[in-house]
Amino acid sequence: MAYQLTSVTEVPDRAALEDMLLEYCAIILEKFAAAGGPRTYKPDDLFASFWPNLHKFLPPTGRLILVHDENQRLVGCGTLRQARPDAGELKRLYVRPEAAGHH
């Protein structure tokens, strides 16, 4: 399977990205709970700050990378946010299980 990585300046399909990031948040919360963390959080709680802060993950101070498979299904993403003038922070790196380990 071939994959296409794209750095975007706007989100082409908000629903697809939101669906995938909520999936990512659910996995993070499950791992957190398995490590002894509370089960009081919901995926929406973690995701709530994404859209209001999207500008931080877009040029000129950030990057949003989307990964699509051959069928144009969104299977991965990653964000880079400027932490200070000389440093960035990688956030929300996620690849759906069916695409993990492929290149």
Phi and psi in radians as a Rosetta constraint file:
Dihedral C 1 N 2 CA 2 C 2 CIRCULARHARMONIC -1.739 0.35
Dihedral N 2 CA 2 C 2 N 3 CIRCULARHARMONIC 2.563 0.35
Dihedral C 2 N 3 CA 3 C 3 CIRCULARHARMONIC -2.201 0.35
Dihedral N 3 CA 3 C 3 N 4 CIRCULARHARMONIC 2.568 0.35
Dihedral C 3 N 4 CA 4 C 4 CIRCULARHARMONIC -2.051 0.35
Dihedral N 4 CA 4 C 4 N 5 CIRCULARHARMONIC 2.119 0.35
Dihedral C 4 N 5 CA 5 C 5 CIRCULARHARMONIC -1.714 0.35
Dihedral N 5 CA 5 C 5 N 6 CIRCULARHARMONIC 2.303 0.35
Dihedral C 5 N 6 CA 6 C 6 CIRCULARHARMONIC -2.362 0.35
Dihedral N 6 CA 6 C 6 N 7 CIRCULARHARMONIC 2.273 0.35
Dihedral C 6 N 7 CA 7 C 7 CIRCULARHARMONIC -1.565 0.35
Dihedral N 7 CA 7 C 7 N 8 CIRCULARHARMONIC 2.120 0.35
Dihedral C 7 N 8 CA 8 C 8 CIRCULARHARMONIC -1.940 0.35
Dihedral N 8 CA 8 C 8 N 9 CIRCULARHARMONIC 2.710 0.35
Dihedral C 8 N 9 CA 9 C 9 CIRCULARHARMONIC -1.816 0.35
Dihedral N 9 CA 9 C 9 N 10 CIRCULARHARMONIC -0.166 0.35
Dihedral C 9 N 10 CA 10 C 10 CIRCULARHARMONIC -2.656 0.35
Dihedral N 10 CA 10 C 10 N 11 CIRCULARHARMONIC 2.772 0.35
Dihedral C 10 N 11 CA 11 C 11 CIRCULARHARMONIC -1.476 0.35
Dihedral N 11 CA 11 C 11 N 12 CIRCULARHARMONIC 2.016 0.35
Dihedral C 11 N 12 CA 12 C 12 CIRCULARHARMONIC -1.266 0.35
Dihedral N 12 CA 12 C 12 N 13 CIRCULARHARMONIC -0.503 0.35
Dihedral C 12 N 13 CA 13 C 13 CIRCULARHARMONIC -2.469 0.35
Dihedral N 13 CA 13 C 13 N 14 CIRCULARHARMONIC 1.578 0.35
Dihedral C 13 N 14 CA 14 C 14 CIRCULARHARMONIC -1.034 0.35
Dihedral N 14 CA 14 C 14 N 15 CIRCULARHARMONIC -0.707 0.35
Dihedral C 14 N 15 CA 15 C 15 CIRCULARHARMONIC -1.105 0.35
Dihedral N 15 CA 15 C 15 N 16 CIRCULARHARMONIC -0.734 0.35
Dihedral C 15 N 16 CA 16 C 16 CIRCULARHARMONIC -1.151 0.35
Dihedral N 16 CA 16 C 16 N 17 CIRCULARHARMONIC -0.733 0.35
Dihedral C 16 N 17 CA 17 C 17 CIRCULARHARMONIC -1.183 0.35
Dihedral N 17 CA 17 C 17 N 18 CIRCULARHARMONIC -0.739 0.35
Dihedral C 17 N 18 CA 18 C 18 CIRCULARHARMONIC -1.084 0.35
Dihedral N 18 CA 18 C 18 N 19 CIRCULARHARMONIC -0.767 0.35
Dihedral C 18 N 19 CA 19 C 19 CIRCULARHARMONIC -1.021 0.35
Dihedral N 19 CA 19 C 19 N 20 CIRCULARHARMONIC -0.808 0.35
Dihedral C 19 N 20 CA 20 C 20 CIRCULARHARMONIC -1.205 0.35
Dihedral N 20 CA 20 C 20 N 21 CIRCULARHARMONIC -0.693 0.35
Dihedral C 20 N 21 CA 21 C 21 CIRCULARHARMONIC -1.237 0.35
Dihedral N 21 CA 21 C 21 N 22 CIRCULARHARMONIC -0.544 0.35
Dihedral C 21 N 22 CA 22 C 22 CIRCULARHARMONIC -1.182 0.35
Dihedral N 22 CA 22 C 22 N 23 CIRCULARHARMONIC -0.641 0.35
Dihedral C 22 N 23 CA 23 C 23 CIRCULARHARMONIC -1.066 0.35
Dihedral N 23 CA 23 C 23 N 24 CIRCULARHARMONIC -0.804 0.35
Dihedral C 23 N 24 CA 24 C 24 CIRCULARHARMONIC -1.041 0.35
Dihedral N 24 CA 24 C 24 N 25 CIRCULARHARMONIC -0.820 0.35
Dihedral C 24 N 25 CA 25 C 25 CIRCULARHARMONIC -1.068 0.35
Dihedral N 25 CA 25 C 25 N 26 CIRCULARHARMONIC -0.696 0.35
Dihedral C 25 N 26 CA 26 C 26 CIRCULARHARMONIC -1.087 0.35
Dihedral N 26 CA 26 C 26 N 27 CIRCULARHARMONIC -0.710 0.35
Dihedral C 26 N 27 CA 27 C 27 CIRCULARHARMONIC -1.161 0.35
Dihedral N 27 CA 27 C 27 N 28 CIRCULARHARMONIC -0.764 0.35
Dihedral C 27 N 28 CA 28 C 28 CIRCULARHARMONIC -1.055 0.35
Dihedral N 28 CA 28 C 28 N 29 CIRCULARHARMONIC -0.781 0.35
Dihedral C 28 N 29 CA 29 C 29 CIRCULARHARMONIC -1.154 0.35
Dihedral N 29 CA 29 C 29 N 30 CIRCULARHARMONIC -0.639 0.35
Dihedral C 29 N 30 CA 30 C 30 CIRCULARHARMONIC -1.128 0.35
Dihedral N 30 CA 30 C 30 N 31 CIRCULARHARMONIC -0.744 0.35
Dihedral C 30 N 31 CA 31 C 31 CIRCULARHARMONIC -1.143 0.35
Dihedral N 31 CA 31 C 31 N 32 CIRCULARHARMONIC -0.685 0.35
Dihedral C 31 N 32 CA 32 C 32 CIRCULARHARMONIC -1.079 0.35
Dihedral N 32 CA 32 C 32 N 33 CIRCULARHARMONIC -0.801 0.35
Dihedral C 32 N 33 CA 33 C 33 CIRCULARHARMONIC -1.141 0.35
Dihedral N 33 CA 33 C 33 N 34 CIRCULARHARMONIC -0.704 0.35
Dihedral C 33 N 34 CA 34 C 34 CIRCULARHARMONIC -1.108 0.35
Dihedral N 34 CA 34 C 34 N 35 CIRCULARHARMONIC -0.458 0.35
Dihedral C 34 N 35 CA 35 C 35 CIRCULARHARMONIC -1.530 0.35
Dihedral N 35 CA 35 C 35 N 36 CIRCULARHARMONIC 0.071 0.35
Dihedral C 35 N 36 CA 36 C 36 CIRCULARHARMONIC 1.838 0.35
Dihedral N 36 CA 36 C 36 N 37 CIRCULARHARMONIC 0.029 0.35
Dihedral C 36 N 37 CA 37 C 37 CIRCULARHARMONIC -1.296 0.35
Dihedral N 37 CA 37 C 37 N 38 CIRCULARHARMONIC 2.856 0.35
Dihedral C 37 N 38 CA 38 C 38 CIRCULARHARMONIC -1.200 0.35
Dihedral N 38 CA 38 C 38 N 39 CIRCULARHARMONIC 2.688 0.35
Dihedral C 38 N 39 CA 39 C 39 CIRCULARHARMONIC -1.755 0.35
Dihedral N 39 CA 39 C 39 N 40 CIRCULARHARMONIC 0.482 0.35
Dihedral C 39 N 40 CA 40 C 40 CIRCULARHARMONIC -1.512 0.35
Dihedral N 40 CA 40 C 40 N 41 CIRCULARHARMONIC -0.294 0.35
Dihedral C 40 N 41 CA 41 C 41 CIRCULARHARMONIC -1.518 0.35
Dihedral N 41 CA 41 C 41 N 42 CIRCULARHARMONIC 2.637 0.35
Dihedral C 41 N 42 CA 42 C 42 CIRCULARHARMONIC -2.050 0.35
Dihedral N 42 CA 42 C 42 N 43 CIRCULARHARMONIC 2.711 0.35
Dihedral C 42 N 43 CA 43 C 43 CIRCULARHARMONIC -0.906 0.35
Dihedral N 43 CA 43 C 43 N 44 CIRCULARHARMONIC -0.667 0.35
Dihedral C 43 N 44 CA 44 C 44 CIRCULARHARMONIC -1.068 0.35
Dihedral N 44 CA 44 C 44 N 45 CIRCULARHARMONIC -0.550 0.35
Dihedral C 44 N 45 CA 45 C 45 CIRCULARHARMONIC -1.109 0.35
Dihedral N 45 CA 45 C 45 N 46 CIRCULARHARMONIC -0.765 0.35
Dihedral C 45 N 46 CA 46 C 46 CIRCULARHARMONIC -1.247 0.35
Dihedral N 46 CA 46 C 46 N 47 CIRCULARHARMONIC -0.605 0.35
Dihedral C 46 N 47 CA 47 C 47 CIRCULARHARMONIC -1.409 0.35
Dihedral N 47 CA 47 C 47 N 48 CIRCULARHARMONIC -0.329 0.35
Dihedral C 47 N 48 CA 48 C 48 CIRCULARHARMONIC -0.935 0.35
Dihedral N 48 CA 48 C 48 N 49 CIRCULARHARMONIC -0.552 0.35
Dihedral C 48 N 49 CA 49 C 49 CIRCULARHARMONIC -1.535 0.35
Dihedral N 49 CA 49 C 49 N 50 CIRCULARHARMONIC -0.075 0.35
Dihedral C 49 N 50 CA 50 C 50 CIRCULARHARMONIC -1.152 0.35
Dihedral N 50 CA 50 C 50 N 51 CIRCULARHARMONIC -1.020 0.35
Dihedral C 50 N 51 CA 51 C 51 CIRCULARHARMONIC -1.092 0.35
Dihedral N 51 CA 51 C 51 N 52 CIRCULARHARMONIC -0.738 0.35
Dihedral C 51 N 52 CA 52 C 52 CIRCULARHARMONIC -1.110 0.35
Dihedral N 52 CA 52 C 52 N 53 CIRCULARHARMONIC -0.403 0.35
Dihedral C 52 N 53 CA 53 C 53 CIRCULARHARMONIC -1.891 0.35
Dihedral N 53 CA 53 C 53 N 54 CIRCULARHARMONIC 0.219 0.35
Dihedral C 53 N 54 CA 54 C 54 CIRCULARHARMONIC -0.945 0.35
Dihedral N 54 CA 54 C 54 N 55 CIRCULARHARMONIC -0.655 0.35
Dihedral C 54 N 55 CA 55 C 55 CIRCULARHARMONIC -0.993 0.35
Dihedral N 55 CA 55 C 55 N 56 CIRCULARHARMONIC -0.464 0.35
Dihedral C 55 N 56 CA 56 C 56 CIRCULARHARMONIC -1.250 0.35
Dihedral N 56 CA 56 C 56 N 57 CIRCULARHARMONIC -0.344 0.35
Dihedral C 56 N 57 CA 57 C 57 CIRCULARHARMONIC -1.813 0.35
Dihedral N 57 CA 57 C 57 N 58 CIRCULARHARMONIC 0.177 0.35
Dihedral C 57 N 58 CA 58 C 58 CIRCULARHARMONIC -2.093 0.35
Dihedral N 58 CA 58 C 58 N 59 CIRCULARHARMONIC 2.750 0.35
Dihedral C 58 N 59 CA 59 C 59 CIRCULARHARMONIC -0.983 0.35
Dihedral N 59 CA 59 C 59 N 60 CIRCULARHARMONIC 2.560 0.35
Dihedral C 59 N 60 CA 60 C 60 CIRCULARHARMONIC -1.638 0.35
Dihedral N 60 CA 60 C 60 N 61 CIRCULARHARMONIC -0.152 0.35
Dihedral C 60 N 61 CA 61 C 61 CIRCULARHARMONIC -1.791 0.35
Dihedral N 61 CA 61 C 61 N 62 CIRCULARHARMONIC -0.004 0.35
Dihedral C 61 N 62 CA 62 C 62 CIRCULARHARMONIC -2.673 0.35
Dihedral N 62 CA 62 C 62 N 63 CIRCULARHARMONIC -3.117 0.35
Dihedral C 62 N 63 CA 63 C 63 CIRCULARHARMONIC -2.518 0.35
Dihedral N 63 CA 63 C 63 N 64 CIRCULARHARMONIC 2.502 0.35
Dihedral C 63 N 64 CA 64 C 64 CIRCULARHARMONIC -2.126 0.35
Dihedral N 64 CA 64 C 64 N 65 CIRCULARHARMONIC 2.062 0.35
Dihedral C 64 N 65 CA 65 C 65 CIRCULARHARMONIC -1.882 0.35
Dihedral N 65 CA 65 C 65 N 66 CIRCULARHARMONIC 2.239 0.35
Dihedral C 65 N 66 CA 66 C 66 CIRCULARHARMONIC -2.013 0.35
Dihedral N 66 CA 66 C 66 N 67 CIRCULARHARMONIC 2.499 0.35
Dihedral C 66 N 67 CA 67 C 67 CIRCULARHARMONIC -2.108 0.35
Dihedral N 67 CA 67 C 67 N 68 CIRCULARHARMONIC 2.188 0.35
Dihedral C 67 N 68 CA 68 C 68 CIRCULARHARMONIC -2.065 0.35
Dihedral N 68 CA 68 C 68 N 69 CIRCULARHARMONIC 2.590 0.35
Dihedral C 68 N 69 CA 69 C 69 CIRCULARHARMONIC -1.539 0.35
Dihedral N 69 CA 69 C 69 N 70 CIRCULARHARMONIC -3.052 0.35
Dihedral C 69 N 70 CA 70 C 70 CIRCULARHARMONIC -1.053 0.35
Dihedral N 70 CA 70 C 70 N 71 CIRCULARHARMONIC -0.438 0.35
Dihedral C 70 N 71 CA 71 C 71 CIRCULARHARMONIC -1.624 0.35
Dihedral N 71 CA 71 C 71 N 72 CIRCULARHARMONIC 0.192 0.35
Dihedral C 71 N 72 CA 72 C 72 CIRCULARHARMONIC 1.169 0.35
Dihedral N 72 CA 72 C 72 N 73 CIRCULARHARMONIC 0.354 0.35
Dihedral C 72 N 73 CA 73 C 73 CIRCULARHARMONIC -1.432 0.35
Dihedral N 73 CA 73 C 73 N 74 CIRCULARHARMONIC 2.337 0.35
Dihedral C 73 N 74 CA 74 C 74 CIRCULARHARMONIC -1.230 0.35
Dihedral N 74 CA 74 C 74 N 75 CIRCULARHARMONIC 2.075 0.35
Dihedral C 74 N 75 CA 75 C 75 CIRCULARHARMONIC -2.124 0.35
Dihedral N 75 CA 75 C 75 N 76 CIRCULARHARMONIC -0.054 0.35
Dihedral C 75 N 76 CA 76 C 76 CIRCULARHARMONIC -2.917 0.35
Dihedral N 76 CA 76 C 76 N 77 CIRCULARHARMONIC 2.801 0.35
Dihedral C 76 N 77 CA 77 C 77 CIRCULARHARMONIC -2.779 0.35
Dihedral N 77 CA 77 C 77 N 78 CIRCULARHARMONIC 2.895 0.35
Dihedral C 77 N 78 CA 78 C 78 CIRCULARHARMONIC -2.824 0.35
Dihedral N 78 CA 78 C 78 N 79 CIRCULARHARMONIC 2.617 0.35
Dihedral C 78 N 79 CA 79 C 79 CIRCULARHARMONIC -2.212 0.35
Dihedral N 79 CA 79 C 79 N 80 CIRCULARHARMONIC 2.640 0.35
Dihedral C 79 N 80 CA 80 C 80 CIRCULARHARMONIC -2.224 0.35
Dihedral N 80 CA 80 C 80 N 81 CIRCULARHARMONIC 2.240 0.35
Dihedral C 80 N 81 CA 81 C 81 CIRCULARHARMONIC -2.162 0.35
Dihedral N 81 CA 81 C 81 N 82 CIRCULARHARMONIC 2.388 0.35
Dihedral C 81 N 82 CA 82 C 82 CIRCULARHARMONIC -1.208 0.35
Dihedral N 82 CA 82 C 82 N 83 CIRCULARHARMONIC 2.122 0.35
Dihedral C 82 N 83 CA 83 C 83 CIRCULARHARMONIC -1.587 0.35
Dihedral N 83 CA 83 C 83 N 84 CIRCULARHARMONIC -0.627 0.35
Dihedral C 83 N 84 CA 84 C 84 CIRCULARHARMONIC -2.758 0.35
Dihedral N 84 CA 84 C 84 N 85 CIRCULARHARMONIC 3.025 0.35
Dihedral C 84 N 85 CA 85 C 85 CIRCULARHARMONIC -0.965 0.35
Dihedral N 85 CA 85 C 85 N 86 CIRCULARHARMONIC -0.499 0.35
Dihedral C 85 N 86 CA 86 C 86 CIRCULARHARMONIC -1.965 0.35
Dihedral N 86 CA 86 C 86 N 87 CIRCULARHARMONIC 0.243 0.35
Dihedral C 86 N 87 CA 87 C 87 CIRCULARHARMONIC -2.631 0.35
Dihedral N 87 CA 87 C 87 N 88 CIRCULARHARMONIC 2.617 0.35
Dihedral C 87 N 88 CA 88 C 88 CIRCULARHARMONIC -2.196 0.35
Dihedral N 88 CA 88 C 88 N 89 CIRCULARHARMONIC 2.916 0.35
Dihedral C 88 N 89 CA 89 C 89 CIRCULARHARMONIC -2.224 0.35
Dihedral N 89 CA 89 C 89 N 90 CIRCULARHARMONIC 2.176 0.35
Dihedral C 89 N 90 CA 90 C 90 CIRCULARHARMONIC -1.405 0.35
Dihedral N 90 CA 90 C 90 N 91 CIRCULARHARMONIC 2.349 0.35
Dihedral C 90 N 91 CA 91 C 91 CIRCULARHARMONIC -2.460 0.35
Dihedral N 91 CA 91 C 91 N 92 CIRCULARHARMONIC 2.778 0.35
Dihedral C 91 N 92 CA 92 C 92 CIRCULARHARMONIC 0.856 0.35
Dihedral N 92 CA 92 C 92 N 93 CIRCULARHARMONIC 0.797 0.35
Dihedral C 92 N 93 CA 93 C 93 CIRCULARHARMONIC -1.429 0.35
Dihedral N 93 CA 93 C 93 N 94 CIRCULARHARMONIC 2.083 0.35
Dihedral C 93 N 94 CA 94 C 94 CIRCULARHARMONIC -2.627 0.35
Dihedral N 94 CA 94 C 94 N 95 CIRCULARHARMONIC 2.386 0.35
Dihedral C 94 N 95 CA 95 C 95 CIRCULARHARMONIC -2.254 0.35
Dihedral N 95 CA 95 C 95 N 96 CIRCULARHARMONIC 2.221 0.35
Dihedral C 95 N 96 CA 96 C 96 CIRCULARHARMONIC -1.054 0.35
Dihedral N 96 CA 96 C 96 N 97 CIRCULARHARMONIC 2.555 0.35
Dihedral C 96 N 97 CA 97 C 97 CIRCULARHARMONIC -0.886 0.35
Dihedral N 97 CA 97 C 97 N 98 CIRCULARHARMONIC -0.679 0.35
Dihedral C 97 N 98 CA 98 C 98 CIRCULARHARMONIC -1.197 0.35
Dihedral N 98 CA 98 C 98 N 99 CIRCULARHARMONIC -0.311 0.35
Dihedral C 98 N 99 CA 99 C 99 CIRCULARHARMONIC -1.839 0.35
Dihedral N 99 CA 99 C 99 N 100 CIRCULARHARMONIC -0.180 0.35
Dihedral C 99 N 100 CA 100 C 100 CIRCULARHARMONIC -1.125 0.35
Dihedral N 100 CA 100 C 100 N 101 CIRCULARHARMONIC 2.437 0.35
Dihedral C 100 N 101 CA 101 C 101 CIRCULARHARMONIC 1.457 0.35
Dihedral N 101 CA 101 C 101 N 102 CIRCULARHARMONIC 0.042 0.35
Dihedral C 101 N 102 CA 102 C 102 CIRCULARHARMONIC -1.882 0.35
Dihedral N 102 CA 102 C 102 N 103 CIRCULARHARMONIC 2.794 0.35
